[in-house]
């Protein structure tokens, strides 16, 4: 049976070594959704092997990229991850496994090369969209190798704790009622985390759904920092929208 497993592994390697690094998350082709479903329909006894092959394939791509190419790929990956979360955001164990095996490995490799993504997003949401984002984004980006923080999300969790509510019970009625009281606390905690992650050279996404006048000042502070890929989005992630990026000096 060893010959069978060897052939099967070669078939997996051929299947998952995609033509370009961007192909693993390209939102224009719904890559994350498609490949997560591909993991779902894989024989349960072969899923771990398939995920390992995906990780190895991503690292093969990373290994042949120059620093400039790697940083450009990181910009594209962060953009596609955010767009995918906003457009579909379907979440299950297979999506988590795929994101961890592909994006998680990629952003760890980026950090090991001395670069990090700091993605600042100034986007507004309808009330029901905001609640969905609060429950999806932290886990979506965490498994993808990106820390996530949002002042409104932090306030949301403070309110949930104060009210002693389970996730299923926590709705936007409580959020709107208590937000004026805890909004500033949420912002202070979020800014503290930003400062820590910046010092620790972490990849992160900072979403502000009700930005203040200092938002772009925070972004400007991280620009031109060694190794920091500084991204700024103040348009909704629709087709044709723009995201500003400033690359560091390449090593």
Buried (B, 14 or more C-beta within 10 A) or exposed (E): EEEEEEEEBEEBBEEBBBEEBBEBBBBEEBBBBEBBBBBBEBEEEBBEBBBBBBBBBBEEBBEEBEBEBBBBBBBBBBBBBBBBBBBBBBBEEBBBBBBBBBBBBBBBBBBEBBBBBBBBBBBEBEEEEBBBBBBBBBBBBBBBBBBBBBBBBBBBBBBBEEEEEEEEEBEBEBBEEBBEEBBEBBBEBBBEBBEEBBEEBBBBBBBBBBBEEEBBEBBEBBBEBEBBBBBBBBEEBEEEEEBBBBBBEEE
